[in-house]
Amino acid sequence: MNDTASEFQATKELTDKYLLDLFNRYPVAFRYGVNELLFDQNNKQYIDFLCGVAVTNLGHSDPDIIEAIRTQIDKLMHTSNWFYSEEASKLAELLILNTFPGKVFLCNSGTEATEAAFKLARAYAEQKQIHDPVILSLHKSFHGRSVSGISLTGQKKLHTGFGKLLDGIEFVTANDEEELVAAFERFAGRVVAFVAEPILGESGIIPLTHGYMNLARELTLENEALLILDEIQTGFGRTGTMFAFETFGFSPDVMMLAKGLGSGFPIGALIIAEKYQSVLAKGTHGTTFGGNHLGAAIAYETIRIIQTRDVLANVNSCSEIAFSRLHQIKDKLKIVKEIRGKGLHIGVELSIPSRPVAELCLEKGLIVNATGDTVIRIMPALTISTQYLNEGLDILESVLTHFQNQ
């Protein structure tokens, strides 16, 4: 066994011995990254079409992000929310200026943003004195791994093994307008919130239609219910606009954010529209680490970069290339059933299991995600070059061709 192989084996053995066995890990350990590339312990190069699951949207080792970290670390990392914070206040202002009027709760993750949204909906029901309130969510959705998160998630495989989940949650089918209307009628006077991802991510990149979302907005307004959007994965440029809701022609009442907000540093946010910003009063919710000086400074710099470097223009131009090439691949290969998504948030539906495809891509130097059992999820850096975008798609095509010919 050579030195590099033994080095990976040592990492694997430590992982197996000391880390809880919760993840079906791929057999590689990355050492460093540069832009859209990652390098393993053997210095093998990989084109990153995953971005830590839509987290490192600006690629790896961005110099401005690194400088923001260094500058802030030299000053202050954490004091707690019992004191005012210049960094947190500036980040909150920037978030509101780029979304809708309201206020922000800063936390550490998408799961925590979801938890805060769930408590907000419950508190709203209490204030309206609604007994037996109902939150509507979508089949095939994903909203995190906490008990409230899996209760809101419309996937039975994530519900089992934890006993009785939280009640008061009903599920409807994405893009089925008749079923949505029927749900509001069935639970008339009891619906306090409708929760949705603009694009269902973990189930295989399933976009919600404009008609469906506008109907949801109409029904929530008519029933004085909250429209809660989970933009944890679609936010911060992933779909070609800063936030996916911008294309719907309306803003939500509540929005969960995380992932790309911190360029790899853990941070989340819940944005609450002005009308509902007093629902959660002092002492009803909180966080120790959320909105710490370091995280807020990194998030502020992340948004500044997206706004000043033509990042969104690159997303849209690269999206055209990616969708064009993927449709060409679909026309050639029968195992490719459908191409879905928006911007650089793309799903390739296959007629075969997607995990072996992702494994072979990794062997050939391309990192993609297998999700929804038969879907390859493509989420490269928003700053990816056309060179590496095309090289990555070349690898994907060769791997898919291999499986087509088996």
N, C-alpha and C positions, 0 to 999 in steps of 0.2 A: 504494500500500500504506500503510495507516494505521500509527500508531506501535506499537499493540499487536500488530498482525499482523507487523510487521517485527521486533518484540521476540521473538515466538515463532520466527520464521524464523531469527533469529540464534542462538537456543538450539538449534534443530534443526541448523543448519549446524555449530556447534561440536561437537554430539553426533556427527554423522555423520563429522566430521573426526578427532576425538580419542578417542572411546569405541569399544571393540571392538563390532562389529556382531553381537551375540548375541541381541538381543531384538526381537520384533515389536511395537514401541511404538505406542501410540495417539497421535494427533496433538494432544496437549495437554501443557502444562507447568504444574504447580500452584505457586502462590506461598505460600498460607497456608491453614490450616484451623481451624475452630471446631466443636467437638463432632462432630456427624455430617455436617458440611459441609466441602467443599473449594472453593477459589476459584483460578481460573487467572490468567494474566498479564493478562487483560482484566477481572478481577474477576467473571467469570461464575461463578455458583453451581452446585455439583454436590452431589447427595445421594450419600454414600459407602456403597455396598453391597459394598465390597471390603475396606476397612480394611488396605490394603497387604498383602493376602493373609493375613487373620486375624492381623495384627500389632498395629494400633492399636485394640485391643479396647475401650479406654476413650475412644475418639474422639480428636480432635485438640486440642492445647493445653489439656489438663486442668490446672487451676491447681495442684492438689496435686503432680502429677508435675513441673511446671515448678519449683515451690518446692523439691522434693526435689533436682532437678538443681542449682539455684542453691546450695543449702546445701552439697551435697557438693563441687561445683566449688571453692567457697571454701576447702575443707579439703584435699582430696586426690583425685586421679583414678586414679593407678596407682603401684604399687610393685613388683609381681610376687609370684608364689606362693612365693618363697624366704623370705617373711616372713608372719607372722600378719596377719589382717585382721578387724577388728570387723564390718565390713559383710558380708563373705562368710560369716562364721560365723553371723551372725544370719539371713541369707537361707537358709542351709542348714538351720538349725533350723526355720524357718517352712515350708520345703518338706517336711521330714520330718513335721512335725506335721500337715500337710494331705494326706499321701499314705500312706506305710507305713514302719515302722521300717527303718532302713538308713543309708546314707551317700550324699553328693552329690559329683559332679564338676561343677564350673562351667566352662563354655566360652563360645564366642562365637556359636554358631549351631546350628541343627538338624543341619546336615551334620556338624559336629564332635561333636555328641552321638551321632549315628549311627555315626561312626567309632569313638568310644570303646566303644559297645555291641558293634560288630563285633569289636574287639580283645578285649573281655571274653569274648565267646563263644569265640574262638579260644584264649584263655588257659585258659578253663575246660576245653576239650577236651584241651589239653596236660596239665593237672593230672589229668584223669581217664584220661590215657593212651589216648585214643581215636584210633586211626589212621583216616585218611580220614573225618573228621567231616562231618556234614551240618547245614546251617542251612536250615530250611523258611521260605519266604516266600510271598507271595500273588501270583498273576497280577493285573495291573492296579494293583499297589501303586506307591507312590512314596516313596523314602527318601533323596532328595538327589542332588547332582550329583558328588560325589567318586567315585573308582573303586569303593570299597566300597559307596557309596550306590547307584550305578547297578547294581552287581552284585546288590544286594538288591532292586532295583526290577523288578517283573514287567511291564515294557513293552519289547518288542524295539526299538521306534523310538528308545529312549534308549540302547540297547546298541551300535548300529552306529557304526563309524568310530574305535574306540579299541582295536582289537586284541583279544586274549584278555583277558577279564575274570577276576575272582577265582573260583576253583573252590570246590566244596563247598557250593553253594547250589542247592536244588531248589524248584520252584514248585508250589503247589497252588491250586485254585480257591476263591475266597472263598465261604463258606457251604455248601460241599459236604462234608458230614460224612463220607460214605463215602470220599471221596478222601483226606480228612485221616487217617482211621484207616488206610487202605491205605498211605499214605506212611510213617507210623510203623512199620507192619509191614514194609514193603519195606526200610527203612533201620534195622531193629531193632539197637539197641546203638550206633548211629552218630549219631542225632539229638541235637545239643547245644543247639539253640535253635529256637523258633518265633517269628517276627517278624511283627507285624501292626499296621496302623492300625485303631483301633476303627471308623472310618468312612473308607473309601478316598476321599481328597480329589481328587487330580488326575485321577482317572478318571471323576469325575462324582458324587461324594457317594453312596457305596454303603455303607450301614451293615452291620456284621457282626451277625448275630443273637445273642441271648443263648444259645441252644442251641449254636451253633457255638463261641462263646467259652468256654462252660463245658466243652464237650468238649475244646477245646484245653488248658484248664487241667488237666483230668483226665489227658490223655495226656502232657503235659509232666511232671506229678508222677510218673506211673507210670514214665516213662522217664528220670527225673532230668535233664530238659532245662530250659533257661531259657525262661520265657515273657516275651518282650520286647514291650512295647507302645510304639508310636510315637504319642505324644500331642502332637507338635509343633504340629499344626493344631487338634486338638480340646481341648487343655488350657486351663485358666484361664477356665472359664465358657462357652466357646463352645457347648457342647451342653446347657446348662442346669444342670449340676452343675460343681463346680470341675474335675473330671476325668471323662472319659467312662467310665473303668473302674469308677467308683463304682456304676453301675447293674448291673454284672455279678454282684455278690455276692462278689467275690474281688479281691485285689490282685495285680499282676504281680510278677515277680522283678526286672525291669529296666524303666525307663521313660525315654524320650527326651522332652525338653521344649525349647521355644524360642518363637519367634514372639510370642505375647501376653504372655510373661513380662516383656518389657522395655518395653512400651508404645511401641515404635518404636526403642528403643535395642538394638543387637545384643547378645544374651546367650542362652546355651543351658545346659541342665543334663542330666545323666544321674543318675538315682536308682537305686541298687542295694540290694536287700534285704539284711538283716543276714546271712543265710546265705551270701551271695556277696560280701560287701564286702571280703574279703581276697584275692580272685582277682587283682585288679590291685594289685601291690605297688609300693613306692617305686621310682621310676625307670622303670617300665614304660609310663607315659603322662604327658602333661603339656600345658601351654599357657602362652603368654606373657601374653596379655591376659585370658584367662578368669578370671572372678571378680574383676575389678578393682573398686576402691572405688566408682567412679561407677556402673558397671553393676549391682553388687549393691545399691546404695542405691535405684536406680530400680526394680529388680525387687521389692525388699522393699515399697516404697510401692505398687506395682501390686497386689500380693496384699492388702495392708492395705485398699486402696480396694475391691476386690472383696468383701472380707469385711464391710466396715462401711457400705456404701452401698446395700444391697438390689439389687445388680447382678444377681444370679442370679434374683431375683424378676422383674426387668424382662425378662430374657432369656426366661423362661418365659411371661410374659404377652404379650410381643411375638411369641413363637413361635406361640402360638395364633392371633393375628391373621393372621400371615403365612401359615401353613398353610391357614387357613380361606379367605383370599382367593385364594391360589394354586390351591386345589382348585376354587373357583368359576370362575377363569379357565380351568382345564383343562376344566371341563364345557362352557364356551362355545366353546373354540378347539380344533380338531382337531389343530393342529400341536403342542400340548402333550400329551406322551405319559404322563409320570409326574412326581410330586413326591416327592422323597426327602429324608431327613436328620433332624436332631434339633436342638432349640434354635434358634439362629440360624446354623446350618450346613446350608444348604439347596441342593439341586440341582433344577433344572427341566429334565427331559429333553425335547428337541424332536425333531421328525421332519425338521428342516432344520438346516443348519450354524449353530452358535451365534455365530461371530465377527461376521457382519453384524448380528445382533441386538444384540450388545454395542456395536458401533460406532454404531448408531442411538440406542441408549439414551444413550450418551455425548453425542451431539449434542443430545439433549433434556434433559441435565442429570442423568443417573443413571449412576453407575459400577457396573458389574457385571463379572463375569469369565466369559469363554468358556473352557470346559475340556472335556476328553473329546470334542472335535469337535462334539458336539450338545447340550451341557449348559450352561446358564446357572447359575453358582454365585453364591449370595447369602450374604454374610457381613458384615452391617452392624455398627456399633458395638454392644456389649452394652448401652450406655447410651442407645441411640437412643430418641427420643420417638415416641409413636404418630403424631403429626402427620407427621413426616418419613418414618416407615415407610410410612404410607398414601400419601403423595405419591409416594414412590419406586415403590410397587406400582402406582399409577395410571399412571406413565410406562411401566413394564414392560408393563402390560396394553395401553396404546395402541400400543406398538411391536410387540408380538406380534400384535395385531389387524391392524396394517398388513401384516405378513408373511402372515398368514392370508388376507388379501383380495387378495394379488398373483396 
